[in-house]
Structures are given as structure tokens and as C-alpha cells.
Amino acid sequence: MRKNTWYVLLLLIMLVVSVAVSISAFTNDKPSASAPEIPTGDVVIPQPDNGATTPEVDVDVSAAPSGSPENTGTVITPNPTTPTPTPTPTPTPTPTPTPTPTPTPSPTPIQNVSSTGSFTSDTGTGLNIRVDWVAYTKNNELMMKVEVKASHYSFYTSALWQSVKLRVNDAEFTADSAEVAYDGTDLAYSTIASFDVPAVYGANSVDVVWEYRGSYSGISLETIEASSVVDVK
């Protein structure tokens, strides 16, 4: 009885194993719907024919937008930048030579002079003017000192502004007259103005006018005048 039992169990085990193998074989033989089968084998890359001519591709440059990286059909060579010309330096002008100054000739030395003289007016009264003059040299220039004096007896006058006019040749000079106060009875001479003016050798015209605008001994004297031509030697 026990033998029969082991045989039965062995048959059952064998049956189960057989069924499991059959199911496994059936499952492996059925193709999968989600993953297609990829054939395996050698990959053949076609090689270009060395004798064949590569066709030229005509690329329409205008069709591609400016700056497009795909526009590589035509190579545009940029124009070279024209260099800025270097300016020609302006030549430095040659300085004009300074002319040598002509030396000034030394003036002819003026000789020593000792010319002197005097002349007077004539009013018909006891009041007149006397003109004393003397020629001299100063810094190698001929000059003339002219003193205008009132000739009078008893006399008084205040200082008068710009009242003495002197003309020597073509030059004119003016000075105030000084105050005079004299109470004597003798004839006196009082200096009322003094000038130092240029002179020339030879004749010099000298004219003096004192604008007194007063009177003397009851006689009206608006001006007192004296003139002369003096010779300087």
C-alpha cells in the first residue's frame, strides 16, 4: 500500500512540473505588443563613389535673413578699411631776420653861449614890465631863461593866476604872477614870473603879456605887453 502511495505522489509531481514547463514555453513563444523586435546584424554605411561628381548647390543668399547662420552658400569679403591719411606737418616759417638798427648819429655839440639882453614895455605910467633873458646850454640843448619883472615905484598887487603869457618863436608858456608889495619912492624891479624855454641860434621872437587888470596912478591897465626879437649867438 505504501509503494502505491509514493508512486502516486511521484506522478503528481511530474505532472505539475510538466504543466509548468509547458506554460513557460508558451509564454516565451508569444511576441510582445509593446516592444518591437529589433533585428540584429551588421550595419552597412554606404561609401561615396570616388569617380562621382559632387553637384554644386546654388544657395539663394537673398532668401536667408541677414545674419542667419545657415547662409553659408556665398562668402562675402568685407571691404578693407581705408587708412586715414597722415596730415602733412605745416613747415615752420623761417623767422624774418631783425634788421640791424641804424646807429643814431651823435648830435653836434652846442657851443658855449653867453648871449643876454633885456627889453621893456611902455604904458606911459610908472608901472611897466621889463623882460630879462639869457641863453645857455643844458644837456647839449640850447635854452633861454626869461624873467618878467614889474618896473614900478610904490606898488602893491596880489598874486594873479595864469596871468603871465610868454611866446618864444612858435612855443607858448603860461605862469602865475607873484605878489608885489613895495612902499618906497625909488624905482624898483620885482620879479613876477620866470621861464626856462628852448631857443635857437640866431633870431628868436619873444613876446610877453601880463594880464594885470588893474590901474596905476589912476590909469586903467588891463594888460601890459613887451615884445622884441633877440639874437642868440
C-alpha beads as a LAMMPS data file, in Angstrom:
LAMMPS data file: protein, C-alpha beads

233 atoms
232 bonds

1 atom types
1 bond types

-500.0 500.0 xlo xhi
-500.0 500.0 ylo yhi
-500.0 500.0 zlo zhi

Masses

1 110.0

Atoms # bond

1 1 1 0.000 0.000 0.000
2 1 1 2.838 2.425 0.824
3 1 1 4.523 1.778 -2.523
4 1 1 1.442 2.728 -4.372
5 1 1 1.201 5.931 -2.414
6 1 1 4.769 7.041 -3.346
7 1 1 4.100 6.228 -6.983
8 1 1 1.036 8.396 -6.970
9 1 1 2.914 11.283 -5.373
10 1 1 5.767 10.974 -7.859
11 1 1 3.329 11.018 -10.763
12 1 1 1.644 14.140 -9.398
13 1 1 4.969 15.911 -9.026
14 1 1 5.957 15.006 -12.543
15 1 1 2.619 16.192 -13.836
16 1 1 2.957 19.541 -12.111
17 1 1 6.472 20.021 -13.462
18 1 1 5.328 19.149 -16.961
19 1 1 2.460 21.616 -16.805
20 1 1 4.758 24.394 -15.528
21 1 1 7.270 23.770 -18.341
22 1 1 4.514 23.887 -20.935
23 1 1 3.169 27.156 -19.623
24 1 1 6.659 28.698 -19.577
25 1 1 7.371 27.627 -23.166
26 1 1 4.053 29.041 -24.352
27 1 1 4.759 32.346 -22.724
28 1 1 8.226 32.722 -24.283
29 1 1 6.982 31.896 -27.801
30 1 1 4.297 34.719 -27.851
31 1 1 5.618 38.135 -29.312
32 1 1 5.395 41.271 -27.083
33 1 1 2.938 44.045 -28.225
34 1 1 4.750 46.985 -26.575
35 1 1 8.387 46.381 -27.591
36 1 1 9.036 45.518 -31.286
37 1 1 11.812 43.201 -32.056
38 1 1 14.981 44.947 -33.241
39 1 1 16.867 42.913 -35.794
40 1 1 20.491 42.421 -35.123
41 1 1 23.203 42.273 -37.666
42 1 1 25.986 44.268 -39.300
43 1 1 25.343 47.923 -40.096
44 1 1 26.489 48.847 -43.614
45 1 1 27.416 52.542 -44.208
46 1 1 27.349 53.416 -47.910
47 1 1 30.625 54.901 -49.196
48 1 1 30.645 57.724 -51.800
49 1 1 31.759 56.887 -55.280
50 1 1 35.237 58.393 -55.845
51 1 1 34.535 58.890 -59.514
52 1 1 31.229 60.645 -58.999
53 1 1 30.979 64.449 -59.308
54 1 1 29.558 66.292 -56.330
55 1 1 26.757 68.529 -57.604
56 1 1 27.060 72.261 -56.836
57 1 1 24.358 73.617 -54.642
58 1 1 23.013 77.026 -55.705
59 1 1 22.184 78.816 -52.486
60 1 1 19.875 81.818 -52.714
61 1 1 21.548 84.272 -50.345
62 1 1 18.692 86.723 -50.587
63 1 1 16.262 84.120 -49.297
64 1 1 18.032 83.786 -45.986
65 1 1 17.649 86.563 -43.417
66 1 1 20.635 88.756 -42.664
67 1 1 22.839 87.294 -40.035
68 1 1 21.355 83.751 -40.443
69 1 1 23.889 81.065 -39.550
70 1 1 22.529 78.822 -42.348
71 1 1 23.524 81.396 -45.067
72 1 1 26.867 79.832 -45.848
73 1 1 26.485 79.439 -49.625
74 1 1 28.307 82.642 -50.623
75 1 1 31.310 84.101 -48.817
76 1 1 31.166 87.936 -48.701
77 1 1 34.592 89.502 -48.378
78 1 1 34.343 92.806 -46.375
79 1 1 35.854 95.886 -47.914
80 1 1 39.191 96.740 -46.289
81 1 1 39.147 99.876 -44.127
82 1 1 40.754 102.792 -45.912
83 1 1 43.521 104.131 -43.618
84 1 1 43.246 107.773 -42.572
85 1 1 45.972 109.739 -44.350
86 1 1 48.567 111.250 -42.056
87 1 1 48.374 115.069 -42.309
88 1 1 51.434 116.710 -43.721
89 1 1 53.005 118.884 -40.995
90 1 1 52.961 122.604 -41.688
91 1 1 56.513 123.792 -42.221
92 1 1 57.746 126.253 -39.641
93 1 1 58.210 129.632 -41.297
94 1 1 61.704 130.949 -41.315
95 1 1 61.823 133.955 -38.980
96 1 1 62.496 137.255 -40.651
97 1 1 65.900 138.468 -39.580
98 1 1 65.772 141.532 -37.405
99 1 1 67.328 144.435 -39.256
100 1 1 70.326 145.959 -37.631
101 1 1 69.279 149.334 -36.259
102 1 1 70.932 152.308 -37.830
103 1 1 73.075 153.990 -35.214
104 1 1 71.824 157.420 -34.245
105 1 1 74.403 159.999 -35.126
106 1 1 75.765 161.914 -32.210
107 1 1 74.388 165.436 -32.097
108 1 1 76.752 168.231 -32.907
109 1 1 77.962 169.683 -29.620
110 1 1 76.444 173.065 -28.898
111 1 1 78.959 175.776 -28.372
112 1 1 79.033 177.743 -25.167
113 1 1 76.888 180.834 -25.370
114 1 1 76.803 183.990 -23.329
115 1 1 74.049 185.941 -25.123
116 1 1 71.948 188.109 -22.822
117 1 1 69.691 191.168 -23.030
118 1 1 66.506 192.889 -21.878
119 1 1 63.602 194.948 -23.212
120 1 1 60.670 196.826 -21.582
121 1 1 57.084 197.908 -22.170
122 1 1 55.855 201.499 -22.385
123 1 1 52.494 202.146 -20.720
124 1 1 53.053 205.887 -20.209
125 1 1 52.787 205.334 -16.447
126 1 1 55.117 204.453 -13.598
127 1 1 54.153 200.733 -13.981
128 1 1 55.731 198.646 -16.749
129 1 1 57.328 195.236 -17.272
130 1 1 60.949 194.516 -18.056
131 1 1 61.967 191.243 -19.729
132 1 1 65.476 189.966 -18.947
133 1 1 66.741 186.987 -20.948
134 1 1 69.919 184.891 -21.103
135 1 1 70.823 181.994 -23.403
136 1 1 72.574 178.871 -22.062
137 1 1 73.081 175.189 -22.797
138 1 1 71.605 172.282 -20.818
139 1 1 72.170 168.594 -21.693
140 1 1 73.584 169.689 -25.033
141 1 1 70.418 171.714 -25.760
142 1 1 70.166 175.463 -26.316
143 1 1 67.887 177.083 -23.737
144 1 1 66.740 180.589 -22.780
145 1 1 65.915 181.828 -19.306
146 1 1 63.282 184.603 -19.349
147 1 1 62.475 186.655 -16.247
148 1 1 59.479 189.011 -16.265
149 1 1 59.802 191.888 -13.764
150 1 1 57.403 194.651 -12.788
151 1 1 59.049 198.095 -13.035
152 1 1 57.365 200.431 -10.506
153 1 1 57.546 202.889 -7.679
154 1 1 55.242 202.456 -4.720
155 1 1 53.175 199.448 -5.727
156 1 1 51.070 196.587 -4.392
157 1 1 49.357 193.678 -6.193
158 1 1 48.233 190.224 -5.149
159 1 1 49.271 187.065 -6.987
160 1 1 47.344 186.592 -10.228
161 1 1 46.588 183.080 -11.535
162 1 1 47.923 182.251 -15.025
163 1 1 48.282 185.933 -15.828
164 1 1 51.743 185.981 -17.475
165 1 1 51.852 184.705 -21.100
166 1 1 55.163 184.060 -22.884
167 1 1 55.636 183.190 -26.536
168 1 1 59.088 182.258 -27.895
169 1 1 59.067 181.626 -31.638
170 1 1 56.140 179.150 -32.005
171 1 1 56.029 177.884 -28.388
172 1 1 53.686 179.348 -25.757
173 1 1 54.032 179.220 -21.969
174 1 1 51.939 180.482 -19.022
175 1 1 52.694 181.221 -15.359
176 1 1 51.121 182.867 -12.314
177 1 1 52.308 186.340 -11.380
178 1 1 53.756 186.773 -7.887
179 1 1 52.518 189.147 -5.224
180 1 1 54.294 192.525 -5.086
181 1 1 54.315 194.892 -2.104
182 1 1 56.617 197.914 -2.254
183 1 1 56.106 201.206 -0.359
184 1 1 59.241 203.100 -1.425
185 1 1 59.640 206.183 -3.564
186 1 1 62.514 204.938 -5.741
187 1 1 62.152 202.935 -8.949
188 1 1 62.146 199.194 -8.179
189 1 1 62.048 195.945 -10.131
190 1 1 60.089 192.962 -8.749
191 1 1 60.176 189.542 -10.449
192 1 1 56.624 188.340 -11.124
193 1 1 57.359 185.253 -13.333
194 1 1 60.278 183.161 -14.647
195 1 1 60.579 180.666 -17.565
196 1 1 63.190 178.274 -18.975
197 1 1 62.359 177.552 -22.609
198 1 1 64.077 176.111 -25.713
199 1 1 65.744 178.583 -28.097
200 1 1 67.529 178.544 -31.436
201 1 1 70.680 180.122 -32.719
202 1 1 70.080 183.421 -34.406
203 1 1 66.867 185.437 -34.167
204 1 1 64.247 184.474 -31.556
205 1 1 60.904 186.251 -31.356
206 1 1 59.933 186.889 -27.708
207 1 1 56.525 188.296 -26.681
208 1 1 55.319 188.813 -23.076
209 1 1 51.828 189.814 -21.891
210 1 1 50.910 190.477 -18.239
211 1 1 47.160 190.396 -17.707
212 1 1 47.221 192.882 -14.836
213 1 1 43.580 194.065 -14.995
214 1 1 44.144 196.976 -12.631
215 1 1 45.193 200.614 -12.661
216 1 1 48.216 202.709 -11.730
217 1 1 48.239 206.391 -10.910
218 1 1 44.568 206.489 -11.915
219 1 1 45.176 204.965 -15.350
220 1 1 43.469 201.627 -16.196
221 1 1 45.867 198.915 -17.308
222 1 1 44.130 195.713 -18.441
223 1 1 47.317 194.238 -19.939
224 1 1 50.961 195.263 -20.059
225 1 1 52.886 193.970 -23.097
226 1 1 56.520 193.876 -24.214
227 1 1 57.994 192.328 -27.397
228 1 1 61.381 192.008 -29.066
229 1 1 63.489 189.873 -31.412
230 1 1 66.580 188.670 -29.609
231 1 1 69.710 187.342 -31.273
232 1 1 71.388 184.299 -29.781
233 1 1 74.995 183.792 -30.828

Bonds

1 1 1 2
2 1 2 3
3 1 3 4
4 1 4 5
5 1 5 6
6 1 6 7
7 1 7 8
8 1 8 9
9 1 9 10
10 1 10 11
11 1 11 12
12 1 12 13
13 1 13 14
14 1 14 15
15 1 15 16
16 1 16 17
17 1 17 18
18 1 18 19
19 1 19 20
20 1 20 21
21 1 21 22
22 1 22 23
23 1 23 24
24 1 24 25
25 1 25 26
26 1 26 27
27 1 27 28
28 1 28 29
29 1 29 30
30 1 30 31
31 1 31 32
32 1 32 33
33 1 33 34
34 1 34 35
35 1 35 36
36 1 36 37
37 1 37 38
38 1 38 39
39 1 39 40
40 1 40 41
41 1 41 42
42 1 42 43
43 1 43 44
44 1 44 45
45 1 45 46
46 1 46 47
47 1 47 48
48 1 48 49
49 1 49 50
50 1 50 51
51 1 51 52
52 1 52 53
53 1 53 54
54 1 54 55
55 1 55 56
56 1 56 57
57 1 57 58
58 1 58 59
59 1 59 60
60 1 60 61
61 1 61 62
62 1 62 63
63 1 63 64
64 1 64 65
65 1 65 66
66 1 66 67
67 1 67 68
68 1 68 69
69 1 69 70
70 1 70 71
71 1 71 72
72 1 72 73
73 1 73 74
74 1 74 75
75 1 75 76
76 1 76 77
77 1 77 78
78 1 78 79
79 1 79 80
80 1 80 81
81 1 81 82
82 1 82 83
83 1 83 84
84 1 84 85
85 1 85 86
86 1 86 87
87 1 87 88
88 1 88 89
89 1 89 90
90 1 90 91
91 1 91 92
92 1 92 93
93 1 93 94
94 1 94 95
95 1 95 96
96 1 96 97
97 1 97 98
98 1 98 99
99 1 99 100
100 1 100 101
101 1 101 102
102 1 102 103
103 1 103 104
104 1 104 105
105 1 105 106
106 1 106 107
107 1 107 108
108 1 108 109
109 1 109 110
110 1 110 111
111 1 111 112
112 1 112 113
113 1 113 114
114 1 114 115
115 1 115 116
116 1 116 117
117 1 117 118
118 1 118 119
119 1 119 120
120 1 120 121
121 1 121 122
122 1 122 123
123 1 123 124
124 1 124 125
125 1 125 126
126 1 126 127
127 1 127 128
128 1 128 129
129 1 129 130
130 1 130 131
131 1 131 132
132 1 132 133
133 1 133 134
134 1 134 135
135 1 135 136
136 1 136 137
137 1 137 138
138 1 138 139
139 1 139 140
140 1 140 141
141 1 141 142
142 1 142 143
143 1 143 144
144 1 144 145
145 1 145 146
146 1 146 147
147 1 147 148
148 1 148 149
149 1 149 150
150 1 150 151
151 1 151 152
152 1 152 153
153 1 153 154
154 1 154 155
155 1 155 156
156 1 156 157
157 1 157 158
158 1 158 159
159 1 159 160
160 1 160 161
161 1 161 162
162 1 162 163
163 1 163 164
164 1 164 165
165 1 165 166
166 1 166 167
167 1 167 168
168 1 168 169
169 1 169 170
170 1 170 171
171 1 171 172
172 1 172 173
173 1 173 174
174 1 174 175
175 1 175 176
176 1 176 177
177 1 177 178
178 1 178 179
179 1 179 180
180 1 180 181
181 1 181 182
182 1 182 183
183 1 183 184
184 1 184 185
185 1 185 186
186 1 186 187
187 1 187 188
188 1 188 189
189 1 189 190
190 1 190 191
191 1 191 192
192 1 192 193
193 1 193 194
194 1 194 195
195 1 195 196
196 1 196 197
197 1 197 198
198 1 198 199
199 1 199 200
200 1 200 201
201 1 201 202
202 1 202 203
203 1 203 204
204 1 204 205
205 1 205 206
206 1 206 207
207 1 207 208
208 1 208 209
209 1 209 210
210 1 210 211
211 1 211 212
212 1 212 213
213 1 213 214
214 1 214 215
215 1 215 216
216 1 216 217
217 1 217 218
218 1 218 219
219 1 219 220
220 1 220 221
221 1 221 222
222 1 222 223
223 1 223 224
224 1 224 225
225 1 225 226
226 1 226 227
227 1 227 228
228 1 228 229
229 1 229 230
230 1 230 231
231 1 231 232
232 1 232 233
